[in-house]
Amino acid sequence: MSTNVSRDLDTFLMRGKNGISEQSKQIIHDFIHALTSHEDLNPKTLKEYASDLKHFIGWFGQPITKKKKSYFSNIINTTMIYVKATRSDLQAEVEKIAWR
């Protein structure tokens, strides 16, 4: 990673209202560093990736409220219903094919 990109990333991670831990900052820094060693990405793109990760980690680290818990429970329940229905449909199709 170029020195300028690394310095800009460090500056970016230090500012803002998302009080993320030093460990989280290091994880983001390591991820961006890994990207730069495998991909030739624009520094602006890297900064946007870092921003997205910083916001996600800040949001994810917030205490889980009843509203969040309910929201995620609904998503999980809906997904499980869909998976079970799809599995049943696939099993029925396999049985049809087996009886041919």
C-alpha positions as CSV (number, residue, x, y, z in Angstrom):
1,M,0.0,0.0,0.0
2,S,1.4,3.4,-0.9
3,T,2.5,5.6,2.0
4,N,-0.1,8.3,1.0
5,V,-3.0,5.8,0.9
6,S,-1.9,4.3,4.2
7,R,-1.6,7.8,5.9
8,D,-5.0,8.9,4.5
9,L,-6.6,5.7,5.7
10,D,-5.1,6.1,9.2
11,T,-6.4,9.7,9.3
12,F,-9.8,8.6,8.1
13,L,-10.1,5.8,10.7
14,M,-9.2,8.2,13.5
15,R,-11.9,10.8,12.8
16,G,-15.7,10.5,12.9
17,K,-18.4,9.7,15.5
18,N,-18.2,6.0,15.1
19,G,-16.4,5.1,18.2
20,I,-14.9,1.8,17.0
21,S,-12.2,-0.1,18.9
22,E,-8.5,-0.1,18.0
23,Q,-8.9,-3.7,17.1
24,S,-11.7,-2.8,14.6
25,K,-9.5,-0.1,13.1
26,Q,-6.7,-2.6,12.7
27,I,-9.0,-5.1,11.0
28,I,-10.1,-2.5,8.5
29,H,-6.6,-1.4,8.0
30,D,-5.4,-5.0,7.4
31,F,-8.4,-5.6,5.0
32,I,-7.6,-2.5,2.9
33,H,-3.9,-3.5,2.9
34,A,-4.8,-7.0,1.6
35,L,-6.9,-5.4,-1.1
36,T,-4.1,-3.2,-2.3
37,S,-1.7,-6.2,-2.5
38,H,-4.1,-8.2,-4.7
39,E,-5.9,-5.5,-6.6
40,D,-5.1,-2.2,-8.3
41,L,-7.8,-0.1,-6.8
42,N,-8.3,3.7,-6.8
43,P,-7.5,5.3,-3.4
44,K,-11.0,6.8,-3.4
45,T,-12.5,3.3,-3.7
46,L,-10.3,2.0,-0.9
47,K,-11.4,4.9,1.3
48,E,-15.1,4.2,0.5
49,Y,-14.6,0.5,1.4
50,A,-13.0,1.6,4.7
51,S,-15.9,4.0,5.3
52,D,-18.5,1.3,4.7
53,L,-16.7,-1.1,7.0
54,K,-16.3,1.6,9.7
55,H,-20.0,2.4,9.6
56,F,-21.0,-1.3,9.7
57,I,-18.7,-2.1,12.6
58,G,-20.0,1.0,14.4
59,W,-23.6,0.0,13.8
60,F,-23.0,-3.7,14.6
61,G,-21.3,-2.9,17.8
62,Q,-24.2,-0.9,19.1
63,P,-26.4,-2.6,21.8
64,I,-29.1,-4.7,20.4
65,T,-32.5,-3.1,21.2
66,K,-35.8,-4.9,21.2
67,K,-36.6,-3.4,17.9
68,K,-33.4,-4.7,16.3
69,K,-33.9,-8.1,17.9
70,S,-37.5,-8.2,16.5
71,Y,-36.3,-7.1,13.1
72,F,-33.6,-9.8,12.8
73,S,-36.0,-12.5,14.2
74,N,-38.5,-11.7,11.5
75,I,-35.8,-11.9,8.8
76,I,-34.5,-15.2,10.2
77,N,-38.0,-16.7,10.5
78,T,-39.0,-15.6,7.0
79,T,-35.8,-17.0,5.6
80,M,-36.2,-20.3,7.4
81,I,-39.8,-20.7,6.1
82,Y,-38.5,-20.1,2.6
83,V,-35.7,-22.6,3.0
84,K,-38.0,-25.3,4.4
85,A,-40.5,-24.7,1.6
86,T,-37.8,-24.9,-1.1
87,R,-36.3,-28.0,0.5
88,S,-39.8,-29.7,0.5
89,D,-40.3,-28.7,-3.2
90,L,-36.9,-30.1,-4.1
91,Q,-37.5,-33.4,-2.2
92,A,-40.8,-33.8,-4.0
93,E,-39.1,-33.2,-7.4
94,V,-36.4,-35.8,-6.5
95,E,-39.1,-38.3,-5.6
96,K,-40.9,-37.7,-8.9
97,I,-37.7,-38.3,-10.8
98,A,-36.9,-41.4,-8.8
99,W,-40.3,-43.0,-9.7
100,R,-39.9,-42.5,-13.4
